[in-house]
Amino acid sequence: MGSGLVVSAQPNVLFIAVDDLNNMVGFLGGYPGVKTPHMDRLASMGVSFSNAHCAAPGCNPSRVSVMTGRYPSSTGIYENQVDWRRFPDVFDLQTLPEIFRKNGYKVIGGGKLYHAHSLNIRAYTGFFDSEPWDEYFPSKEAQMTREVKPGTWPMNGIKRFYRGHFDWAPLEIEDDDMADGKLIRWAEEQLSREHEKPLFIGVGIYRPHVPWWSPKKYFDQHPLEEIVLPPVPEDDFEDIPPTGNEWARKHWQAWVVENNQWKKAVQGYLASMTFADAMVGRLMKALENGPLAENTLIVLWSDHGYHLGHKQHWEKFVLWNQATQVPLIFVDPRHGTAGAVTNQPASLVDIYPTLVDLCDLKDAPRLDGQSLLPLIRNPALKTGRAVLTTHKFRNHSVRTVDWHYIRYADGSEELYNPQNDPDEFRNLAELPEFSAVKQNLSGMLPDTNADPKPRTGL
């Protein structure tokens, strides 16, 4: 997509979700030497949000928030094991693909857009709502194609975590042997031809979700001697409340360190990240070389951040910045300056109302998010806004430009200044000079907290 594009009031939409993609991508400057050239190029074409956060640090509640435009505190969907489709007050909400279809779009998709995973057979389908989609890959019965596996695994020798799926290894395979490769090949074909209606195409890339098995060439791009590990002060948890201490997977970190696997694990994640970036590159190339190039906007997002030993923790499921911050890019040549970056807070619940505005969709439901169109048009705008992230019931994180405030259900608190302490090593919550800051931020917590929906599987 070059300059001078003419995008209509009802543009096509390429909606790209990348699973478990954290702030280490190149365009966010989160890691030295990371290789994400295609996502970096995508950021250079549009407006990127350097202070974007998930509504929940877990796949299922986060993706429900994107599809409904509602916070977990509104829906009661707080955890991965809750099938949102079983609760009419949530399932009957008009979801993102539904509003596009009702506004005359052809709505197609593939891959992980709702909660799903490859850790057991049933989970390849996951909590998939097939009804709003005109077409889905691999089928309307399953979100995800069966994943490739090494002959014997776990390759790292540990079955304690996810029954051996917390694993990493280079494989002597080609990109299209991967499930994501098959998905992208389908999406390339869709982007290479005309459609009878405006097109909404959702593409859910699974990597860098565990297990970090990917073609060897991506491991080769991240040699072990170049791996940089996050700093981990020994006294980091002395000022963290009991809930934060309980949630941190310090036993995972202990095993990784004791078995000399930390650099290998980070290498596996980076390799999977670079593989996912290559898949994004193929989507961009297919779009640019096809008939839809002149009338398509793009949004790229990830469902939550990811810890790789940061704060002695692995994965997500906490409220620290490494788990809440996400890549978020909008590319629409009608609005904004190519390559612009805004540090104003944004939430994944904002994707829905933003697309409503960008695509001039009618009859939108009530949404918790705010349209980001003003920031896309003017990335220098100061909004004074706060965004919310929730993990489990009544545990909240509030993020502004200057502050990150965490309030746990038991009333305990954490407070960080991102400019002075980006790694969140010094909890300021107990210092009296910050009491006014905390009081102001606590006023941004949700007024209501929907009762948790019961666990139902996965």
LINFENPE-V826845 format. One record per pair of residues at least 12 apart in sequence whose ideal C-beta (glycine too) atoms are under 7 Angstrom apart, sorted by the first residue. I is the first residue (numbers start at 1). J is the second residue. Records with the same first field share a line. If there is no record, write none. Layout:
BEGIN
I->J, J
END
This chain:
BEGIN
1->45, 287, 288, 293
5->294, 333
6->294
7->295, 297, 332, 333, 334
8->295
9->360
10->198, 359, 360
11->198, 295, 296, 297, 359
12->198, 199, 292, 295, 296
13->200, 297, 355, 359
14->201, 283, 287, 296, 298
15->200, 201, 202, 203, 299
16->203, 205, 280, 283, 298, 299, 300
17->112, 113, 204, 205, 301, 303
18->205, 276, 300, 302
19->112, 205, 206, 207, 209, 302, 303
20->208, 209, 302, 306
21->208, 273, 276, 302, 327
22->305, 306, 322
23->305, 325
25->39, 327
26->40
27->39, 40, 43, 48
28->50, 327
32->228
33->226
34->270
35->221, 274
36->273, 274, 277
37->277
38->277, 278, 280, 281, 284
39->277, 280, 300
42->280, 284, 298, 300, 329, 331
43->329
44->338, 339
45->331, 338
46->298, 329, 330, 331, 332, 336, 338
47->330, 336, 340, 342, 376, 379
48->328, 329, 341
49->328, 342, 346
50->341, 342, 343
51->343, 344, 345, 346, 399, 401
52->325, 326, 328, 346
53->324, 325, 326, 347, 387, 389, 399
54->303, 304, 324, 326, 348, 389
55->71, 72, 347, 348, 349, 388, 389, 390
56->72, 78, 389, 390, 391
57->304, 316, 317, 318, 319, 323, 324, 389, 391
58->79, 80, 304, 316, 317
59->80, 115, 303
60->77, 79, 80, 82, 115, 127
61->77, 78, 79
62->303, 304, 348
63->113, 114, 115, 303
64->77, 84
65->348, 349
66->348, 351, 352
67->95, 96
68->90, 93, 95
69->349, 352, 353, 367, 368, 369
70->93, 349, 367, 368
71->349, 368, 388, 390, 446
72->390
73->390, 446, 448, 449, 450
74->368, 450
75->90, 450
76->450, 451, 452, 453
77->90, 453
78->390, 392, 393, 452
79->392, 455
80->115, 458
81->455, 456, 457, 458
82->453, 455, 456
83->127, 456, 457
84->127
85->127, 129
86->456
87->453
93->365
94->365
95->129, 132
96->352
97->132, 133, 200
98->132
99->361, 364
100->200, 361
101->132
102->363
103->361, 362
104->197, 198
105->197, 198, 199, 200
106->134, 195, 196, 197, 199
107->132, 133, 134, 200
108->133, 134, 135, 136, 190, 201
109->133, 136, 201, 202
110->136, 137, 183, 186, 187, 203, 204
111->143, 144, 183, 203, 204, 205, 206
112->143, 144, 204, 206
113->143, 202, 204
114->126, 127, 128, 129, 143
115->127, 458
116->128, 143, 144
117->209
118->144, 147
119->162, 165
123->458
124->142, 143, 144, 146
125->141, 142, 143
126->143, 458
127->458
128->143
137->183, 186
144->179, 206
145->179, 182, 183
146->179
147->179
148->171, 173, 177, 178, 213
149->213
150->169, 171, 213
153->167
154->167
155->167, 168, 169
156->168, 261
158->255
161->252
162->210
165->210, 211
166->210
167->210, 211, 212
168->211, 212, 264, 265, 268
169->213
170->216, 219
171->213, 214, 215, 216
172->216
173->215
174->215
175->215, 278
178->214
179->206
180->205, 206, 207, 279
183->203
184->279, 282, 283
187->201, 203, 283
188->282, 286
191->286, 287, 290, 292
192->286, 290
193->291
194->291
199->292
203->283
205->276, 279
207->272, 275, 276
208->269, 272, 273, 276
212->268, 269, 271, 272
214->271, 272, 275
215->275
218->271, 274, 275
219->267, 271
221->274
222->267, 270, 271
224->263, 264, 267
227->263, 266, 267
229->262, 263, 266, 309
230->308, 309, 310
231->423
232->309, 312
233->425
236->311, 312, 425
239->427
240->414, 427
241->408, 412, 414
243->395, 408, 410, 412
244->414
247->317, 318
248->311, 312, 313, 318
249->313, 314, 315
250->312
252->314
253->309, 312, 313, 314
256->309
262->309
265->308
266->308
269->308
280->300
297->331, 332, 358
298->331
299->329, 330, 351, 355
300->327, 329
301->326, 327, 328, 348, 351
302->326, 327
304->316, 323, 324, 326
305->322, 323, 324, 325, 326
306->323
307->322, 323
310->322
311->424
317->391
318->391
319->389, 391, 395, 397, 406
320->424
321->404, 418, 424
324->389, 397, 399
326->348
328->346
330->354, 372, 376
332->358, 376
335->373, 376, 377
336->376, 377, 379
337->379
340->379
341->379
342->375, 379
343->401
344->375, 381, 382, 383, 385, 401
345->385, 386, 387, 399, 400, 401
346->372, 387
347->369, 387, 388
349->368, 369
350->369, 370, 371, 372
352->367, 369
353->367, 369, 370, 371
354->371, 372, 373
357->371, 373
358->373
386->398, 399, 400, 444
387->399
388->446
393->409, 449, 452
394->409, 449
395->408, 409
396->445, 446
398->441, 444, 445
402->417
403->415, 417, 437, 441
404->416, 418
405->438, 441
407->442, 445
413->429, 438
414->427, 429
415->427, 428, 429, 434, 437, 438
416->428
END
